[in-house]
Amino acid sequence: MLDELGKVAGQSGEIRCLLVEDSLDDAKLFQLALLKSKLRNIVSLLHVVTLEKALRVLNEQMIDVVILDYNLPDSDGLTSIEMISQKMPHLPIVVLTGQQDDELGLKTVKAGAQDYLIKGQFPSDALVRAIQYSIHRKAVDNGLISARDQANKMANFQKTFLASMSHEIRSPLSSMLGFLELMKDSATNDNEREQYYQVVMNAGGLLLNLVNDILDASSIQSGAFHIDPSVFSLKDLIDKTVVILSKKAEEKGILLEKEIKGEIPRQVYGDNRRIQQILINLINNAIKFTSVGKVTLIVELIHEENAAIKFQVRDTGIGISNNKMELLFRPFEQLYNNVSRTFGGTGLGLYISQELAQMMGGRITVQSEVGKGSVFEFILSLKLPDRAWGHRVSDNGVYRETSLQYFDSS
């Protein structure tokens, strides 16, 4: 069990123990028992006399275990336990009581304490055992709570997944089957067949994107998702992303533009597939919610040493109200009841994009104004491979030779 204490003490060289005891005599007895114990060299003791001061200490300092007097001038035992547990739910508590009362001790444990001791009747080994067991039990409790929360999260995800996806999968499948049946009809002419073929292809593409989103979201939830970095051309990634989505913007009658601010490295090291996935999701969303104006992808190098690249997607769309912002990156969320019906989508794209950005050390942020548009932005520190700055490229696409610089690619 001393190994468990060693793990706690290992971070700072000591176990930080807060003694909350209004009796100076009892506090002195506790300190003497501690000095005689095996823990004397690894426990640092801080003493306060009221719950108010204890809560202030917990606000200001890191504490590993609380030794709490059952009766304090400003609080009774169970209330003290509840207040400390609410403030620091992961903190182990050992209660000191002046009564030889097992029932009272059990009450303190039920209220959130890990153990209890009777004042003046605990030898050093009992004190050691109480501190050891309280830390160990709390660690076990925290692990169980974490596992329970993760299981609940997965259960809720699966429940929402089934409710949301059943309709989304059924709709394109029904459309495909219906139009394939029409294509089979001998009365259908060639022009109609071509139109039906396009409908089937569009529905198939929608279904494929949906399946990919489902697989990605499931992998993220299960912790099986991995980033796969390699050396790639940043400008090629930008160009290809804009080309992929330009037809969709053209069909809506809006502009899709790219802007490279200043100069960017020709090659960087990162997961180009996942970066492109984020950009496609953000630009797709921007096009979806923009009827007039344009969508612009802006890329800028903001720090040369670690190749920190800022990606920004601006649109002149419908915008997002402040009270809807917190829903943006939750899975299956649509900001308004009619969004899915009017614009389509499952509410997985932004959730996946945020998770991918965080896996690569970034975070997507949003600025928006209703009726004027939105700006989605994330910054990634991409490693520079050797000779990455052999050429630089500017917004007009003309490569310019620069002095060759070498960067450590590790």
Buried (B, 14 or more C-beta within 10 A) or exposed (E): EEEBBEEBBEEEEBBBBBBBBBBEEBBEBBBEBBEBBBBEEBBBBEBBBBBBBBBEBBEEEEBBBBBBBBBBEEBEBBEBBEBBBEEBEEBBBBBBBBEEEEEBBEBBBEBBBBBBBBBEEBEBEBBBBBBBBBBBBBBEBBEEEEEEEEEEEEEEBEEBBEEBBEEBBEBBEEBBEBBBEBBEEEEBEEEBBEBBEEBBEBBBEBBEBBEEBBEBBBBBBEEEBEEEBEBBBBBEBBEBBBEBBBEBBEEBEBBBBBEBBEBBBBBBBBBBBBBBBBBBBBBBBBBBBBEEBBBBBBBBBEEEEEBBBBBBBBBBBBBBEEEBEEBBBEBBBBBBEEBBEEEEBBBBBBBBBBBBBEBBBBEBEBBBEEEEBBBBBBBBBBBBBEBBBBBBBBEEEEEEEEEEEEBEEE
